[in-house]
Amino acid sequence: MTVQELVKALPLQVVSGQSNLSQEISGGYASDLLSNVMGQARAGNIWVTMQGHQNIVAVASLAGLTAIIVAGGVEPDKDAVRKAVTEEIIILTTTLSTFEVVGRLYQLGIAGE
C-alpha cells in the first residue's frame, strides 16, 4: 500500500511530504519513545506517535521510515514541519487515537514486523 492510498482510506491530513506520497509502506510501528523507534522500527515502516516536536523528523530520517502519523489531534510544531519539508519527510495528522490508527492500519493489511 502506498501512503497516498492510506490517505484516501483513513481520515489523515498531509502536513508535509506531498511529493512523496507514492512511497510504499512495508509495515508499521507505534511508539512515543524515540530511542525505541530508532532501535526497533524498520526502514519503510509508517510510524504512529503522539509526539509533535522536531525530533520525530530526525528519527524518521535516521530510521528510513516512510511516513509519520501524528495521532490524537496533536499538531506538529512549526520547527517539526519546517524540518520535515526540508528533509522531504511525510507527516500525516489525525484526530484518531493511536490505538484506533494502529487497528485501522492492521485492518488495511499493514502489520508490525
N, C-alpha and C positions, 0 to 999 in steps of 0.2 A: 504494500500500500504506500502511496506517496503522501507527502504532507498535504498537498492540495486536495487529495481525496479525503483525507482526515478532516480538513477544514470544512468540507462540504457535509460530512457525516455528523459532526459534533458542533455544539454552539461555541465556536472558537473565533477570536478576533486576532488578526495578524497585526502584530506591533512592529516587527522588523523582519528582514529577510525575504521580502515579497518575491524577489527574483530567483529564489532558491526553492520554491515550493514543489518543484518536480522531483526533489530528492526522495529516495526510497527509505522507508523506516524498517529496520531489521528486527526491532524488538523494543521493549520498554523498560524503564527503571523509574522508581519513585523513592525519593528521599529528600530530606531537608538538610542533611549533614553533608557538607561539601566534600570533606575528605572521604566519606563513604562513596560518594558518586565517583570521585576520581579513581578510587581503587576497585570499584565493582561494576560500574556501568561499562558497556562495550560500545565501541565505535559503531555508529549507525543507529543507536538507540534514540528513542524520544524520552525525554526526562520530564517527569511531573514533580513540581515543587511548589511551595508557597513562598519561597524567597523571591525578593524583587530587587535586590541590590546588584551592583555591577559585577560582583564576584561570580555570579551564576554564568555570566558570559565567558569569563576566563576558564571556568571549569568545563563548560560545554566545548570550548575551543580546544582545550588541552586533551579532553577525552574523545574528541572527534564525534560528538553527538550530532544527530540530525537536526534536532529542534528541542526547545524548552517549552513546556506548557506551565504557565504560572496559574495555579488554581486558586479557588476560594475567593475570587473577586479582588485579589491583590493586584495592584498596578505596579509594574516595574518602575523604578525611579528613573529620572532623566539621564543620569550617568550610565545606567544599565542600557537604556535604549540607544544612547549615543554610541556606546562601545559595541553593541550588537550590530548597529548599522555599519560601523567601520569594519568590523570583522565578518560581516555578512552571516551572522548567526540568526536563525529563525527564533523569534519569541512569539508565542501564542498566549492569549489570556482567556480565562473563562470564569464564570461565576460558580461553576460546579465545584463541589468539594474534591479534594484529592482522591478520596475513596470512590466517588462516583466516576471521576475521569478514568481511573485505573480499571474499574469494572467495565466501562464502555469500551475502552481500548481492547480489553480482553475479548469482549463480545465481537469486536471487529476483526479479531484474529491476530492482534498484536500482543504477544506474550512476553514474559520475562525470560531471561536467558537461563 
